[in-house]
Amino acid sequence: MDFNDSTEEATFRQEARDWLKANEPTEAELEGLDGIEAAKLWQKRKYDAGWACIRWPKEHGGRGASAIEQVIFGQEESKFDTPEGLFTIGHGMCAPTMMAWATEEQNKRYLPKLASGEEIWCQMFSETAGGSDLAALRTRAEKDGDDWIINGQKIWTSGAHYSDYGVIVLRTDPTAPKHQGLTYFFIDMKSPGIETKPIKQISGGANFNEVYFTDVRVPDAHRLGAVGQGWQVAITTLMNERASIGGGGGGVNFKSVFKLAQTVNIDDEPAIKDKSVRRRLADWYIQESGLKFTGYRSMTALSRGEIPGPENSIGKLVGAPKQQDMASFALDLLESSGAIWDPELSQEAGMFQATYMASPGIRIAGGTDEIMANIIAERVLGMPQDIRVDKGIPFNEIPTSNS
Ligand SMILES: Cc1cc2nc3c(=O)[nH]c(=O)nc-3n(C[C@H](O)[C@H](O)[C@H](O)COP(=O)(O)OP(=O)(O)OC[C@H]3O[C@@H](n4cnc5c(N)ncnc54)[C@H](O)[C@@H]3O)c2cc1C
């Protein structure tokens, strides 16, 4: 493991830092913009200056830089208060799938607008019948001339309500075993027959949706991979999903809980003096350090031009529950005021409450804790696979509660 930047990496880091300092959007620029407008403004600014999607080839709207440079820019950007989050799925998951499976003309048409933030993409994989077991999905596509006709429903689609395009996996052959009867497409979210219904979350927001498809037409030219090859294409998206979502992102961390424990009292003494508080903090410090050094392993691999190993699954499996735990503990420390969630009144503008409300979702999105543990057990530790009773059986012969 190498903790230091190489000379070139240090130069790149300084260049990125200088540009970010000079170009971070000011409060006046963001005044009156909603979250989407603000994120688009920032993305376009990065794109125009060659700092968007750093690792992508230049002809696709990127900088043609290395994976480690992409990480370095992300590290530096996270130190600034810039609008974020809107493009994680499009840039981190849809674009790498397009690069691997779409035609050159399609990539020329779609990727630069994705890089510049002009168009937003979403990922339509999950269904009520197919979440962790994605290959159990039922939304179907039937061939009709040069088009396919889609009927069914997706769920939990983040950002569907403001997306221009989406990637989607559909069942095109119900008589084949479940992994073999799938085909992958990208689709215009404004197509007639698509109805998007936001789902209200415990946080009060409505960031993900139910998406209904009634006789929606998608051209065969928007198919990625061969008919029946959808599972392999989906794997490209999922591999990139693991790499692009981490273990909780922003919000509560060790530093913020430590600071809180110095600020609030238990029995008229600062909470930080309480032994049980110190023990909890020490545990989280150890976990956070472990995650940091595990992150360095990925950085070292990237720096050497290698592909990081299982570190990403470990990061999410440890990081997401840790964040939920810390947010819950912070609310306990705040006693009755922990129940007040108001940016004007609450400590740290309500950040502890916001993280607490979002944290169960982080443990589910992009693979639940149990699925992450299965991946580590099977693919890292080489333990026996989960029992798969439906292996090799035609999808339409797998028993359901109605059969
Ligand atoms: C905030 C958020 C954003 C999301 N955004 C998107 C999106 O943009 N696009 C999209 O397609 N989906 C999205 N999802 C959906 C997400 O991918 C699924 O919720 C997730 O894959 C789990 O599927 P499920 O909800 O159907 O749960 P299920 O798969 O039904 O799981 C239920 C429970 O059973 C456990 N379980 C299931 N299988 C196993 C197993 N083999 N071994 C042990 N335990 C198991 C799970 O861990 C879980 O505790 C999002 C979810 C969240 C919370």
PDBQT file of the ligand as one rigid body, heavy atoms in Angstrom, charges set to zero:
ROOT
HETATM    1  C1  LIG A 501     -32.545   4.748  -1.579  1.00  0.00    +0.000 C 
HETATM    2  C2  LIG A 501     -32.751   3.691  -2.612  1.00  0.00    +0.000 A 
HETATM    3  C3  LIG A 501     -32.557   3.981  -3.951  1.00  0.00    +0.000 A 
HETATM    4  C4  LIG A 501     -32.759   2.994  -4.917  1.00  0.00    +0.000 A 
HETATM    5  N1  LIG A 501     -32.594   3.324  -6.240  1.00  0.00    +0.000 NA
HETATM    6  C5  LIG A 501     -32.810   2.379  -7.201  1.00  0.00    +0.000 A 
HETATM    7  C6  LIG A 501     -32.693   2.718  -8.587  1.00  0.00    +0.000 A 
HETATM    8  O1  LIG A 501     -32.394   3.858  -8.949  1.00  0.00    +0.000 OA
HETATM    9  N2  LIG A 501     -32.952   1.759  -9.514  1.00  0.00    +0.000 N 
HETATM   10  C7  LIG A 501     -33.290   0.483  -9.163  1.00  0.00    +0.000 A 
HETATM   11  O2  LIG A 501     -33.475  -0.341 -10.050  1.00  0.00    +0.000 OA
HETATM   12  N3  LIG A 501     -33.436   0.128  -7.850  1.00  0.00    +0.000 NA
HETATM   13  C8  LIG A 501     -33.197   1.051  -6.874  1.00  0.00    +0.000 A 
HETATM   14  N4  LIG A 501     -33.345   0.718  -5.530  1.00  0.00    +0.000 N 
HETATM   15  C9  LIG A 501     -33.799  -0.629  -5.206  1.00  0.00    +0.000 C 
HETATM   16  C10 LIG A 501     -32.724  -1.521  -4.583  1.00  0.00    +0.000 C 
HETATM   17  O3  LIG A 501     -31.807  -1.926  -5.548  1.00  0.00    +0.000 OA
HETATM   18  C11 LIG A 501     -33.471  -2.720  -3.951  1.00  0.00    +0.000 C 
HETATM   19  O4  LIG A 501     -34.295  -2.206  -2.923  1.00  0.00    +0.000 OA
HETATM   20  C12 LIG A 501     -32.497  -3.728  -3.398  1.00  0.00    +0.000 C 
HETATM   21  O5  LIG A 501     -31.833  -4.377  -4.433  1.00  0.00    +0.000 OA
HETATM   22  C13 LIG A 501     -33.220  -4.782  -2.521  1.00  0.00    +0.000 C 
HETATM   23  O6  LIG A 501     -34.300  -5.340  -3.186  1.00  0.00    +0.000 OA
HETATM   24  P1  LIG A 501     -35.740  -5.408  -2.499  1.00  0.00    +0.000 P 
HETATM   25  O7  LIG A 501     -36.063  -4.038  -1.996  1.00  0.00    +0.000 OA
HETATM   26  O8  LIG A 501     -36.671  -6.034  -3.497  1.00  0.00    +0.000 OA
HETATM   27  O9  LIG A 501     -35.558  -6.343  -1.245  1.00  0.00    +0.000 OA
HETATM   28  P2  LIG A 501     -35.597  -7.942  -1.227  1.00  0.00    +0.000 P 
HETATM   29  O10 LIG A 501     -34.653  -8.454  -2.280  1.00  0.00    +0.000 OA
HETATM   30  O11 LIG A 501     -37.005  -8.415  -1.293  1.00  0.00    +0.000 OA
HETATM   31  O12 LIG A 501     -34.966  -8.243   0.185  1.00  0.00    +0.000 OA
HETATM   32  C14 LIG A 501     -35.735  -8.287   1.387  1.00  0.00    +0.000 C 
HETATM   33  C15 LIG A 501     -34.820  -8.757   2.498  1.00  0.00    +0.000 C 
HETATM   34  O13 LIG A 501     -34.381 -10.104   2.236  1.00  0.00    +0.000 OA
HETATM   35  C16 LIG A 501     -32.946 -10.161   2.258  1.00  0.00    +0.000 C 
HETATM   36  N5  LIG A 501     -32.461 -11.095   1.235  1.00  0.00    +0.000 N 
HETATM   37  C17 LIG A 501     -32.867 -11.153  -0.070  1.00  0.00    +0.000 A 
HETATM   38  N6  LIG A 501     -32.176 -12.091  -0.717  1.00  0.00    +0.000 NA
HETATM   39  C18 LIG A 501     -31.309 -12.635   0.165  1.00  0.00    +0.000 A 
HETATM   40  C19 LIG A 501     -30.315 -13.674   0.071  1.00  0.00    +0.000 A 
HETATM   41  N7  LIG A 501     -30.073 -14.330  -1.066  1.00  0.00    +0.000 N 
HETATM   42  N8  LIG A 501     -29.608 -13.960   1.204  1.00  0.00    +0.000 NA
HETATM   43  C20 LIG A 501     -29.839 -13.318   2.381  1.00  0.00    +0.000 A 
HETATM   44  N9  LIG A 501     -30.780 -12.349   2.511  1.00  0.00    +0.000 NA
HETATM   45  C21 LIG A 501     -31.489 -12.000   1.425  1.00  0.00    +0.000 A 
HETATM   46  C22 LIG A 501     -32.494  -8.746   1.951  1.00  0.00    +0.000 C 
HETATM   47  O14 LIG A 501     -31.184  -8.504   2.453  1.00  0.00    +0.000 OA
HETATM   48  C23 LIG A 501     -33.556  -7.927   2.665  1.00  0.00    +0.000 C 
HETATM   49  O15 LIG A 501     -33.249  -7.789   4.019  1.00  0.00    +0.000 OA
HETATM   50  C24 LIG A 501     -33.161   1.683  -4.539  1.00  0.00    +0.000 A 
HETATM   51  C25 LIG A 501     -33.354   1.395  -3.180  1.00  0.00    +0.000 A 
HETATM   52  C26 LIG A 501     -33.166   2.376  -2.239  1.00  0.00    +0.000 A 
HETATM   53  C27 LIG A 501     -33.393   2.030  -0.802  1.00  0.00    +0.000 C 
ENDROOT
TORSDOF 0
